[in-house]
């Protein structure tokens, strides 16, 4: 039969917080932590996981440690027979199990630790034994044991044991009122050193060095023991540095008080040491001390974990740190609390404050996880996202299924009970304790669109087509429209809590189940109940329906999988679990998954055979509250009541997954607020512009550096070529000298050889004569010796004969004795041979084991030592070279950065000011154009009114003549006409007054024109001054460039700098030029004041003379001239700004000028320019005010002209009526 589907874990999120040592580094990148019923080895850089599945996940773990060589993991398990399981890191398999060597009532190990060489394991058995066991874990036996506490003096509990970092025979045991330094010799443990700890509530301990111990207490103290003696006691929340060379009895000398305020009288919960210092925890703070010398430590960093508020939890207890871990590279530190989250920070980060008085917030390692039960899980069809909600942490989280990452987290103050995700992934329904909310899933937020008055909605589900959603209100199911948000149906029938809702693929039916043991089918066309199945003895937890809705499967508290069809339970199959919590069917209707007790997931063969076949998968350790299949049937997501969550990959799914449309692809679109989008686009545009400007600056800097380096390379090349040539010449001279010396020595050697040969001949002749004499003496002595030997030989023969006779007698006697002894010896030899064979066999085995172990260790350590030596030598050389290069480059970069930043800031400020002024000028131009047009219109209207007035004057003359003739007849009319004439006269006077006002305005404009002329002269003078300044700056630039070229020659550089100072700063000519500038400025101000007074008097005289002559046409011409002058001034202003930018670029971007000198020169160059700009701004404001005044006066004149026209029109009408009445009377 073909194999059915299986599952493999892709990623497993969670953390078991009740275990000691629940966070450990295996490598610099791999972190080991417990989650659910497994140990997770997670690489947070590559985002990969491997799992050690515990054989009995329901057993309670209380301690996890990793050996110093990072090859073995030790796990202590609680129970009636506590044990320690050892796992191999590479194979992920259990290697050994260490138990108690005797019968005991102890239920747990309170502390375990590896020795520094990872060969032995020290374990402390809990109450009532309190024994310390010293395991040789490779052989699986206890080599020695002793009491961990010391009754009756120290009967208290033991909290921790720590092994010495260099000696496997030394440990320290601590507890409340207990401190014991122990050493072993011949399996006997003896205590030594400091023992008076009855009043010290010690909580934790670690070895700082091989002879120094650090302990933390519950009353906020740190205890330091060195060489077995108490060296100091310090308040952990106050110290910032301490020196162990200064004795404790000298108060104030060894401890430096801190300005950092950490809550006092809090227990020190954990301490950990590393080669460069140590760290300890107080509440939610981690205090890191760095070692400055062998005895002096200074606080480097302070990290803090920001606590979160959870329902039914005390925030203070949730944020307290219980475990610490430092990676092998000693640059990262991890911490865990009772919250299901791992926190990390850079241990001795260079960017962190060196004083240690600034608290740094710790970051989450990996994704931010749920704490507590996950009560809601929802997936969608269009996107690869899914949504979860937490009951205790009150958060809604959106995850990406493909990247296995967290996208969005939203915190709320209300309790959250359920979530449902629309098939498009753009909308969601979230059930809160007060209301049910329909939300938009935005880029980084959840936006509420509509609220429904449904309290504590524990289950909600969108239809497959997304046009409706169902929500549970107590025991009633309400169906809402997703468009109008109206409640379409109220589905009543359940008597208990509704546990699960399932829509069919066509959305024609909705299935529901609840705690009342009922499974209902609802028709979505009329909202009526179609079928029902009631099983009173079963509390249904979940249901699943086939795509066509014909078959339904339910699971519940009775542990049976029920197959329901047409309101009948067709089958009930036992899956050997006391309770089943969830069931899922794939969209292809070919795969089924069921969750059981103890976090088991059952992969069931479907269609169901008899009996059912299934495979069990354990990773969770608590009941699975939610379980969903992805839209493509390739992934399974499970959530547990302890907050763990797992994404499973389905395997062996050939021809079992749903067939997706070939054109189908997951949507990547998102919803975003329009204002947020505009802000983000603006920010992107700003950042793009900033990047472009930075790239430009960077390219400029690179070019400058390339030019500078090329010059240096040329200089170095020239110097090297010269040195090489000098060395070649010197080498040639040495070769010639060496040849001469060699010739001399060869001659002397030949002379010595001749002398030696002559001396040898003389000595040989003398020695031959002496040898002849000695040979004669030797012959005589040899004859004498031969005679003496013959005599002695005769005596020896006689003695030998007598001795042979005696020996024959004695030999016979001794041979008899020897035969008897030989028999005894033979027996003893055989016995000894047997014993020696046994001894040699034992010795050989021991020696082979020892030799093999010694060879292995020697090979390992020699290879490691050679590798480390080679690496150290290579790295020292590279470090020295790179350090010099880095220091030189860093110094140069810092200087350049400082100069560039200073000048860029000044340049940016000036640039911003110029842009704003140009915008003001543009606005003023537009306003002047509009006002000119208005003035022209008013002038035209005024001319028309004047012409009409002239015609009226002529008509008045005719009328006056007629009035004289008809005065007697129309006397009342004459009086009225007289009044009108007086009114006309008043109007003419007003017109004259307006003409005078316009004349005065013209004079004021002329004054402004003269002032502008003076400013133009000042601008020309400033141009000349700027040109001279620019020339001086160029000369200074050239001199500085030449001076910078002497940077490799300090004496020449010093002379060049002194020369520059005398040339440009110290001389009398410089002071004299400055004095002349001040005198010229004073004289300029005096003449300007005199000319302004003269111009003012001339203006008054001109006003008196011109009041009778100027007309409106002349005012218009003057206005036109004024506008032309303003335009010319604007063009002049643009040219001046361009010239200023050129000067700034010349001054600011030169790299050989120090920032202080550049700033001073910039101020000198810009000082006069800023004054001129300020004067122009004042003048422009004055012109604007004058233009506004002219506009107001023109408007008044227009209104008065309108009144005059109205009066003239009325006068004409009266005059015409008078003429008509006069004609009939004349005819009569």
C-alpha positions, 0 to 999 in steps of 0.5 A, a space after each residue: 500500500 502506498 505511503 500516506 502523507 507526513 509532516 516535517 517542522 520548518 520553523 518552531 517558535 516558542 520558549 520554555 521559561 521555567 528551565 534553568 539555563 534555557 538559553 545557551 550558545 553552541 557556536 557564535 551563530 547557533 543558539 540552543 533553547 527549549 520549546 515545547 517538547 524539543 530542544 531547538 538549535 536555531 541559527 538566526 543569521 541563516 534562519 535555519 533550525 534543527 531539533 532534538 526531540 525528547 523521547 518523553 516530552 511529557 517529562 519535566 526538564 529543569 536544567 539544560 547546560 552545554 559542555 565547554 567544548 560545545 559537543 555535549 548537551 546535558 539535560 536534567 529531568 525531574 521525577 521519581 527517579 531523576 536522571 541526566 540525559 547527555 546528547 551529542 550536538 552533531 548527531 542530535 542523538 542521546 548518548 548517555 543517561 546518568 542516574 542516581 547510584 543509590 536509592 533516594 527520595 530526591 525528585 530532582 537535580 538542583 544544579 549540574 556543571 561540566 568541568 573545564 575539560 568536558 570529561 566530568 559532570 558535577 551534579 547536586 541532588 535536591 532535598 532531602 539528600 543534598 549530595 554532590 555527585 562527581 560523574 565520569 560521564 563517558 564511563 557512566 559512573 560516579 567517581 566520587 561523592 560528598 555532602 553538598 551542604 555542611 550540616 549542622 553549620 550549613 544545613 540550608 539548601 544548595 542553589 548552584 555549583 560551579 567548576 573551576 575554569 582550569 582545574 577539574 578537581 576544584 568546585 564551589 557550592 553556594 546557597 542561602 547561608 552556604 559557601 563551600 570551596 571544595 577540592 578532591 584528592 583520591 576521591 576524597 573531597 575537602 573544604 578550604 578557604 572562606 566559610 563564614 557565609 551564614 548571613 549571606 543569602 547567596 543566589 548565584 556564583 561564577 569563577 572570574 579566574 582560576 583563583 577568584 570567585 564572584 557571588 551574588 546575593 538576594 540583598 543586592 550584594 556582590 561577594 568576591 573571594 580570591 585564593 579562598 579569602 574574602 576580598 570585598 563586598 559591594 552593593 551591586 546597584 551602586 558600584 561603577 568600578 572596583 579594584 581588588 588590590 585595595 582591601 575592603 577595610 579602606 572604605 571609599 577607596 576601592 568602589 566608585 559610586 555610580 550616577 546610574 539609578 538602579 532600583 536598590 535592594 533587588 536580588 542579584 539573580 545571575 552572574 556570568 564571567 568571560 575573559 574580558 570581564 563579567 556581567 550580573 543581573 538585577 531585576 531587568 537590568 544587565 550590568 557589564 563590567 570590563 577588565 582594565 587590569 588584572 585586579 581592576 574592573 570598570 562598568 562598561 554597559 548597562 542593558 535593560 529589558 523593557 517589560 510588557 504587561 500581560 493579563 493575570 501576570 505581575 509585570 515586575 516578575 515577568 521582566 526579571 532576568 533569570 538566565 544569561 549566555 555569552 557566545 564563544 566570541 564574547 561579543 554577544 549576550 543573551 538573556 531570558 525572563 519569564 516572558 517567552 522571548 529571547 533578548 540580545 545585545 552587543 556585550 562590549 559594543 564600541 558604540 555604547 557609552 564607555 561610562 556605563 551610565 546610559 541604559 541601552 534597551 535590549 532587542 528581541 532575538 529573532 521574531 517577537 513571540 506570543 506569551 501565553 495561549 494562542 487563541 486565534 489562527 487565520 489564513 487567507 487565499 490570495 496572500 502567503 500571510 496568516 494572523 494569530 492573536 494571544 490571550 495573555 499578551 493581548 496582541 494581534 500578529 501578522 506573519 509571512 508563511 514564505 519568509 517565516 517572519 513577523 510582519 506586523 504586531 498590534 497591541 491592545 488594552 482589551 482581551 482578544 479571543 478570535 481572529 478571521 482573515 478575509 480570502 484576499 488578506 486585506 481585511 480581518 475580523 477580530 473579536 475583543 472582550 467588548 466588541 467585534 471589529 472589522 479591520 483593514 490590514 494595512 502595511 504596518 497597522 490594523 485600521 478599524 472600519 466597523 464595530 459590532 456589538 458582539 462581546 467575547 466572540 470566540 470564533 469567527 470565519 469568512 466565507 470562501 468567496 469573502 462576501 460574508 462572515 460568521 461570528 459567534 455571539 455566546 450560543 448564537 451565530 450571526 451572519 454579516 455581509 462584508 459590503 453593507 455590514 448588515 446582519 443577514 441571519 441569526 442562527 440559533 440552536 446551540 445551548 453551549 459554547 460554539 467551538 468551531 465554524 466551517 464553510 463549504 467550498 460553495 458557501 451554500 452551507 455552514 457547519 458548527 459544533 459546540 460544547 453541547 455535543 451538537 453539530 449543525 448544518 445551516 443553509 445560507 440561502 434562508 438561514 435555516 438549520 438543515 441537519 443536526 447531530 447531537 452527542 451529549 456525552 461528547 464536547 466537540 472541539 473541532 470539525 472539518 468538512 469536505 469541499 462538497 459538504 457531504 461528509 463532515 468529521 468531528 473530534 472532541 473530548 471522547 477521543 473519537 473521530 466521528 464521520 457524519 453524513 446526512 445527520 447520522 454518525 456513520 463511523 466512530 474511530 478511536 485514535 488512542 488519545 483521551 481527547 482530540 482538539 482539532 481536525 483539518 481536511 485538505 482542499 483536495 479531500 485527500 489528506 487529514 490531520 488531527 491534534 491529540 493529547 500532549 501536543 501530538 499531531 496525527 497524520 491520518 490516512 484518508 479516505 479512512 481505512 478500517 482500522 484507521 492508520 496514522 502517524 504521530 508527530 510530537 513537537 508541542 508539549 501542550 494541547 494544540 488550540 488551533 491548527 490550519 492548512 495553507 491554501 495550497 495544501 503544502 503547509 500546516 500551522 499549529 498553535 499550542 496553549 503554551 504559546 508555541 507555534 510551528 510551521 510544518 512542511 507536508 511530505 509524501 503528498 504526490 497527487 494529494 495536494 489541490 491542483 492550483 490554477 496555472 495562472 494563479 500567483 500570490 498577491 503582493 499588493 497591500 493597503 496603505 493610507 493615502 497620507 502615509 503614502 504621501 509621507 513615505 514618497 516624500 521621504 523617499 524623494 528626500 532620501 534620494 536627493 540626500 543620497 545623490 548629494 552624498 554621492 556627489 560629495 563622496 566622488 569629489 572626496 575620492 577624486 581629491 584623495 586620488 590626486 593626493 595619493 597619486 602625488 604621494 606615490 610619485 614622491 615615494 617612487 622618486 625617493 625609492 628610485 633615488 635610494 635604490 640607485 644610492 644602494 646600487 652604487 654603495 653595493 658596487 663600492 663594497 664589491 670592489 673593496 671585498 675583492 681587494 680584501 680577498 686578494 690580500 687574504 689569499 696572498 697571506 694564506 699562501 705565505 702561511 702555508 709555506 712557513 708551515 711546510 718548512 716547520 713540519 719538515 724540521 719537526 719530522 726529522 727531530 722526531 725520527 731520531 727520538 723514535 729510534 732511541 725509544 725503540 731500543 728501550 722497548 725491545 729490552 723491556 719486552 724480553 724481561 717481561 716474557 721471562 716473567 710470564 713463563 714463571 707465572 705460567 708454571 705456578 698457575 698450572 700447579 694451582 689449577 691442578 689442585 683446584 680441579 681436584 677440590 672442585 670435583 669433590 664440591 661439585 658432586 655435592 652441590 649438583 645433588 642440592 641443585 637438582 632438588 632446588 631446580 625442581 622447587 624453582 620450576 614450580 615457583 616459575 610456573 606459578 609466577 608465570 601465571 601471575 605475571 601473564 595476568 598482570 601483564 594483560 591488565 597492565 597492557 590494557 591499562 597502558 593501551 587505554 592510557 596511551 591511546 588517550 594520551 596520544 589523542 589528547 596530545 595530537 589534538 592539543 598539538 594540532 590546535 596549538 600549532 594552528 593557534 600559533 600559526 594563526 597568532 603569528 600571522 594575525 599579529 603581523 597583519 594586525 600590526 600593519 593594518 593597525 598602523 594603516 587604520 590609525 593613519 587613515 582614520 586620523 586623516 578621515 576624521 580631519 577631512 570629515 570634520 572640515 567637510 561637515 563644517 563647510 557643508 553645514 555653512 554651505 547648506 545654510 547659505 544655499 537655503 537662505 538664497 533659495 528663500 530670497 529668490 522665492 521672495 523676489 519672484 513673488 514680489 515680481 508677480 505682485 508688482 506686475 499685478 499692481 502695475 496693471 491695476 494702476 494703469 487701469 485706474 489711470 485710464 479710468 481717471 483720464 476718462 473721468 477728467 474728459 467727462 469733467 471738461 465736457 461738463 464744464 462746457 455744458 455748465 457754461 451754456 447752462 449758466 447763460 440760460 440760467 441768467 435769462 431764466 433766473 426770474 422764472 426758475 429762482 428755486 432752481 438757481 439755488 439748487 444749481 448754486 449748491 451743485 456748483 459748490 459741490 463741483 468746486 469741492 470735488 475739484 479741490 479734492 482732485 488737486 489734493 490727490 494730484 499733490 499726493 501723487 507728486 509726493 509719492 513720485 518724490 519718494 520714489 525718486 528718493 528710493 531711486 537715488 538710494 538704489 544708485 548709492 547701493 549700486 555703487 556700494 555693490 561695485 565697490 564690494 565687487 572690487 573688494 571680493 575680487 581682491 579677496 579672491 586673489 588673496 585667497 588663491 595665493 593663500 591656497 597656492 601657498 598652503 598647497 605647497 606647504 602641505 607637500 612638505 608633510 613628510 619633512 617636519 622641519 621644512 613644514 614648520 619653516 613654511 608655516 612660520 613664513 605663511 604666518 609672517 606673510 599674511 598675519 603678522 606684518 605691519 602691512 597687514 595691520 596697516 591695511 586693516 586700519 585703512 579699511 576701517 578708516 575708509 569705512 568710517 569716511 564712507 559712512 560720514 559722506 553717506 550721511 552728509 549726502 543723505 541730508 543734502 538729498 533730503 533738503 533737495 527733495 523738500 525744495 523739489 517738492 515745493 517746486 513740482 507740486 504745480 507742474 506734475 501730472 498723472 501721466 508723469 507719475 505713470 512714467 516714473 512708476 514705469 522707470 521705477 519698475 525697470 530699476 527694480 528689475 535691474 536691481 533683481 538681475 544685479 542681485 542674482 549676479 551677486 548671489 552667483 558670485 557669492 556661491 563661487 567665493 564659497 566654493 573657492 573657500 569651502 572645498 579646499 582641503 589644506 585649510 583647517 576648519 578654524 581658518 576656513 571659517 574665519 576666512 569665510 566670515 571675512 569674505 561674507 561679512 560685507 555681503 551679508 550687510 548688503 543683503 540685509 540693506 537690500 532686504 530693508 529696501 525691498 520691504 520699504 518699496 513694498 510698503 510704498 507700493 501698497 500705499 500707492 495702491 490704497 490711494 489709487 483705490 480711494 481716487 477711483 472711488 471718488 471719481 465714481 462719486 463724481 461721475 454719479 454727481 455729474 450724471 445727476 446734474 446732467 439729468 436735472 439740467 435736461 429736465 430744467 431745459 425741457 420745462 423752460 421750452 414750453 414756457 418760452 413758447 407760451 
